[in-house]
Amino acid sequence: MIYLDYAATHPMTPEALAAYAQAAALPGNPASVHAAGQAARERLEEGRARVASAFGVDPRTLIANGGGTEGDNHVLLGVTRAWQDRHGQPGHLITTPTEHSAVLAPARALAAQGWAVTFLTPDRFGRYDPAQLADALREDTALVSIHHANNEVGAVQNTPALAALAAARGVPYHTDAVQAPGVLPVDLTGWGVTFATFSAHKWGGPRSVGFLYVRRGAELPPVTLGGGQEGGVRPGTQDTAGVYAAGVALTHAAAAQPATLAHLHALREQFMREVAGIPDLSVNHAPDSSPKVVNVTVGGADGEALLMNLDMLGVAASAGSACSAGTMQPSHVLTALGLDEAQARASLRFSFGAATTPAEVSTAAQALTQAATWSRV
């Protein structure tokens, strides 16, 4: 099997697996005061410190949690709840129609509760003009939430410019940056964001482990109650082994990031050259998008048949976000970019990792050429 679904999940690295096994052997709860508990606490905090170092922030600004979905929900629901408690009524939220469902679902839930929600309009490849955000900000805007790198088409936003516009109006800015670490540079201080969410399994760490960055001084109440862990903001026993393994994996991924970025650019260019002869093939990612992601439409093909044929030929790809896989609904990202339902259904996402080889890319390109022939409707 040639695995080209790194945007869905990055296989755990050998370093992360070893670190997880080492920390999982510790018997103590990291909140316990005895020696066994403190040994677990040391591993937990070492993992957090490694992540903080990679992101250029103070470890105390990182909340360990269950991943990107939890972090996105925590920010949207926690910030808006605090705003409504202060003002006695719902306010205004700004986001985009190409966000992950972990942002769109709480945004829609807030809209049902009376919140005004503005969805910015993307360009053909999913990028957002800062001037559009400037026009959308209002006196009652409580939060702006815009991803840094899109998970389906790889569009990379000008996060520093967008965050600066929100900051100038005193509005907190959140970015779902799950797809960035290990591929794109991450500089949370330079970005100027208030909140950022991350998932360890996107950089070779374990699944169901993530981090929520909360800038010092920012207000974020808990959305679950019952304990004092993570400063009382995210109660519940921490996953010592998961956090430690995540930190070890990110140390390696961050060190290799410049080389990985160049490698992925070369792989994407190769892939696009080798599939250029497929009839009615169109591209849904921009040249300046994250090279981790290739998103193409095979005109006249059936997307489900494409995936089944690729799988039969030994290539693992996807039709969009893994979090909506199995629904057979057209990608909300692609329809927001202007594709009709048939085009969106005929689209595929290939996503590469540092371990992907040119030979694998060549084989995948040949498989897509064959699958496209088999899948025409």
C-alpha positions in Angstrom: 0.0 0.0 0.0 1.3 3.4 -1.0 0.0 5.8 1.8 -0.8 9.3 0.5 -3.3 10.4 3.1 -1.0 12.3 5.5 -3.5 15.2 5.8 -5.8 12.7 7.5 -3.2 11.3 9.8 0.6 10.9 9.9 1.7 7.4 11.0 3.4 7.5 14.4 7.2 7.9 14.0 9.5 5.3 15.5 10.8 8.0 17.9 7.2 8.7 19.1 6.4 5.1 19.5 9.4 4.5 21.7 8.7 7.6 23.7 5.1 6.6 24.2 6.1 3.1 25.4 8.6 4.6 27.8 6.2 7.1 29.4 3.3 4.7 29.4 5.3 2.4 31.7 5.2 5.0 34.4 2.5 4.1 36.9 1.7 7.5 38.4 -1.0 10.1 37.8 0.8 13.4 37.0 -1.4 15.2 39.4 -0.3 13.0 42.4 2.2 14.4 44.8 4.1 11.1 45.5 7.3 10.2 43.7 5.5 8.0 41.1 3.2 10.9 40.3 6.0 13.4 40.0 7.9 11.1 37.7 4.9 11.1 35.4 4.6 14.9 35.8 8.2 15.3 34.6 7.6 13.4 31.4 4.3 15.4 30.8 6.1 18.7 31.2 9.0 17.6 29.1 6.6 16.8 26.3 4.9 20.2 26.7 8.2 22.0 26.8 9.3 20.3 23.5 6.1 21.5 21.8 6.5 25.0 23.2 10.1 25.2 22.0 9.1 24.2 18.4 6.4 26.9 18.4 8.5 29.5 20.1 6.2 30.1 23.1 6.2 29.7 26.9 5.1 26.2 27.9 2.5 27.8 30.2 0.6 29.0 27.2 -0.1 25.4 25.9 -3.0 23.4 27.2 -2.8 19.7 26.6 -6.1 18.3 25.3 -7.6 15.7 23.0 -6.8 17.3 19.7 -7.9 19.8 17.1 -11.6 19.2 17.3 -11.7 19.7 21.1 -9.5 22.8 20.8 -11.6 24.4 18.1 -14.8 23.8 20.0 -13.2 25.0 23.3 -12.3 28.4 21.7 -15.5 29.0 19.8 -17.8 28.0 22.6 -15.7 29.3 25.5 -15.0 32.7 24.1 -18.5 33.3 22.9 -20.0 32.2 26.2 -17.7 34.6 28.1 -18.7 37.5 25.7 -22.4 36.8 26.1 -22.1 36.6 29.9 -20.5 40.1 29.9 -22.9 41.7 27.4 -26.1 39.8 28.2 -26.9 39.0 24.6 -25.4 37.1 21.6 -22.7 38.9 19.5 -21.0 38.5 16.2 -18.5 35.8 15.0 -16.4 35.8 11.8 -15.2 32.6 10.2 -15.0 31.0 6.7 -17.0 28.4 4.8 -13.8 26.4 4.2 -13.0 25.7 7.8 -12.8 22.2 9.3 -16.1 20.9 10.6 -14.8 21.3 14.1 -15.1 25.1 13.6 -18.2 25.1 11.3 -20.3 22.9 13.6 -20.0 25.1 16.7 -20.4 28.2 14.5 -23.7 26.9 13.2 -24.8 26.0 16.7 -24.0 29.5 17.8 -26.0 30.9 14.9 -29.0 28.8 16.0 -28.7 30.4 19.5 -28.9 33.9 18.0 -25.3 34.8 17.2 -24.6 36.7 14.0 -22.1 34.7 11.9 -20.3 36.2 8.9 -18.7 33.7 6.5 -15.9 35.4 4.4 -15.8 34.7 0.7 -12.7 32.7 -0.6 -11.0 33.2 -3.9 -10.8 30.3 -6.4 -8.2 28.5 -4.3 -9.5 29.1 -0.8 -7.5 32.3 0.2 -9.0 35.2 2.1 -8.2 38.9 1.4 -7.4 40.8 4.7 -9.4 43.7 3.4 -12.5 41.5 3.5 -11.9 40.8 7.1 -11.5 44.5 7.8 -14.9 45.2 6.3 -16.6 42.4 8.3 -15.4 43.5 11.7 -18.1 45.0 13.9 -18.4 46.6 17.3 -20.0 43.4 18.6 -17.5 41.0 17.0 -16.4 38.6 19.7 -14.1 36.3 17.8 -12.4 35.7 14.4 -11.6 32.1 13.5 -9.7 31.4 10.3 -7.5 28.4 9.6 -3.9 28.8 8.8 -3.6 25.9 6.2 -6.6 24.2 4.8 -6.9 20.5 5.2 -8.4 19.8 1.8 -6.8 22.2 -0.7 -3.8 23.4 1.3 -4.6 27.1 1.1 -2.3 29.0 3.4 -3.6 32.3 4.8 -1.7 35.5 5.6 -2.3 34.8 9.3 -0.1 37.7 10.7 -2.1 40.3 8.5 -5.5 38.8 9.5 -4.6 38.6 13.2 -3.3 42.2 13.2 -6.6 43.5 11.8 -8.5 41.7 14.6 -6.1 42.9 17.2 -6.4 46.5 16.1 -10.1 46.3 16.9 -9.5 44.4 20.2 -11.0 41.2 18.8 -9.5 37.8 19.7 -8.2 35.8 16.7 -8.2 32.0 16.6 -6.5 29.8 13.9 -6.8 26.1 13.4 -3.2 25.4 12.5 -3.5 21.6 12.6 -2.0 21.1 9.2 1.1 23.4 9.7 3.6 21.7 12.0 6.4 19.7 10.3 5.5 21.2 6.9 5.2 25.0 7.3 7.0 27.3 9.7 5.1 27.9 12.9 5.7 31.2 14.8 2.9 31.8 17.2 4.4 35.0 18.5 5.1 36.3 15.0 1.6 35.4 13.9 0.1 37.5 16.6 -2.8 35.1 17.2 -4.8 34.8 20.5 -5.6 31.1 20.2 -4.3 28.3 18.0 -5.2 24.6 17.8 -3.0 21.6 17.0 -3.2 17.8 16.8 -0.2 15.6 17.4 -1.2 12.9 14.9 -0.6 15.4 12.1 3.2 15.5 12.8 3.8 11.8 13.7 2.6 11.8 17.3 -0.2 9.8 18.8 -3.9 10.3 18.0 -6.3 12.0 20.4 -3.6 14.2 21.8 -3.4 17.9 21.0 -2.5 21.4 22.2 -4.4 24.6 22.5 -2.3 27.8 22.5 -3.8 30.6 24.7 -1.8 33.8 24.6 -0.9 35.1 28.0 -3.6 37.3 29.4 -6.3 36.0 27.0 -9.7 35.0 28.5 -10.7 31.4 27.9 -13.1 29.8 30.4 -13.4 26.0 30.6 -16.2 24.3 28.8 -16.0 21.1 30.9 -15.9 21.1 34.7 -14.6 18.7 37.3 -10.9 19.2 38.0 -8.0 21.5 38.3 -5.7 20.1 35.6 -4.2 22.4 32.9 -4.8 25.4 35.1 -8.5 24.5 35.5 -9.1 25.3 31.8 -9.2 21.7 30.6 -9.9 19.3 33.5 -9.3 15.6 33.4 -6.2 13.4 33.9 -3.6 14.3 31.4 -2.2 11.7 28.9 1.4 11.6 30.1 2.5 9.2 27.4 0.7 11.0 24.7 2.0 14.4 25.5 5.5 13.2 25.9 5.4 11.3 22.6 3.9 14.3 20.9 6.8 16.4 22.0 9.4 14.0 20.9 7.8 13.6 17.5 7.5 17.4 17.1 11.2 17.9 18.0 12.2 15.8 15.0 9.5 17.2 12.7 10.3 20.8 13.5 14.1 20.2 13.0 13.4 18.6 9.6 10.7 21.1 8.5 12.8 23.2 6.0 14.0 20.0 4.3 10.5 18.4 4.4 9.0 21.5 2.8 11.5 21.3 -0.1 10.9 17.6 -0.4 7.1 18.0 -0.6 7.4 20.8 -3.2 9.4 18.4 -5.4 7.0 15.6 -4.9 4.0 17.7 -5.8 5.6 19.1 -8.9 6.5 15.5 -10.0 3.0 14.3 -9.4 1.4 17.1 -11.4 3.7 16.5 -14.3 2.9 12.8 -14.4 -0.9 13.2 -14.2 -1.0 16.2 -16.7 -2.1 13.9 -19.5 -5.3 12.7 -17.8 -8.3 14.1 -19.8 -10.4 16.8 -18.1 -8.1 17.0 -15.1 -8.3 20.3 -13.2 -6.4 21.5 -10.1 -8.0 22.8 -6.9 -4.9 23.9 -5.1 -2.9 27.1 -5.7 0.9 27.1 -6.5 1.5 28.9 -3.1 -0.5 26.4 -1.1 0.9 23.8 1.2 2.8 21.3 -0.9 1.6 18.6 1.4 -1.7 18.6 -0.4 -2.7 17.8 -4.0 -6.4 18.3 -4.8 -7.6 17.5 -8.4 -10.9 17.0 -10.1 -11.2 14.2 -12.8 -14.0 15.6 -14.9 -16.7 13.0 -15.8 -15.5 10.5 -13.2 -17.3 9.1 -10.2 -15.4 10.0 -7.0 -16.4 6.9 -5.1 -15.3 4.7 -8.0 -12.0 6.6 -8.2 -11.2 5.9 -4.6 -12.2 2.3 -4.8 -10.1 1.7 -7.9 -7.1 3.5 -6.4 -7.4 1.4 -3.3 -7.5 -1.7 -5.4 -4.4 -0.5 -7.2 -2.7 -0.1 -3.8 -2.9 3.7 -3.3 -4.5 5.2 -0.2 -6.0 8.7 -0.9 -9.2 10.5 0.1 -12.1 12.5 -1.2 -11.7 15.2 1.5 -11.5 15.5 5.2 -11.3 12.2 7.1 -13.8 13.6 9.6 -16.5 13.6 7.0 -15.4 10.4 5.2 -18.1 7.8 4.6 -20.9 10.4 4.2 -20.4 10.5 0.4 -21.4 14.2 0.5 -19.6 16.5 -1.8 -16.8 18.4 -0.1 -18.0 21.6 1.5 -14.6 23.2 0.9 -14.8 22.5 -2.9 -18.3 23.7 -3.2 -17.4 26.9 -1.4 -14.6 27.4 -4.0 -17.2 27.3 -6.8 -17.2 23.7 -7.9 -20.6 22.2 -8.6 -21.8 18.9 -6.9 -20.6 16.7 -9.7 -17.2 18.3 -9.8 -16.8 18.1 -6.1 -17.8 14.4 -6.1 -15.2 13.8 -8.9 -12.3 15.3 -6.8 -9.5 13.6 -4.9 -7.0 14.7 -2.3 -3.5 13.2 -2.2 -1.3 14.3 0.7 2.4 13.6 1.1 4.7 13.2 4.0 8.5 13.3 4.6 8.7 9.5 4.1 6.9 9.6 0.7 9.3 8.7 -2.1 9.5 9.8 -5.7 8.9 6.2 -6.8 5.7 6.1 -4.7 4.5 9.3 -6.3 5.2 7.9 -9.8 3.3 4.7 -9.0 0.4 6.8 -7.6 0.3 9.0 -10.7 0.1 5.8 -12.9 -2.7 4.4 -10.7 -4.7 7.7 -10.9 -4.3 7.6 -14.7 -5.7 4.0 -14.8 -8.4 4.7 -12.2 -9.6 7.7 -14.1 -10.1 5.5 -17.2 -12.0 2.9 -15.2 -14.2 5.5 -13.3 -15.7 7.6 -16.1 -19.5 7.7 -15.8 
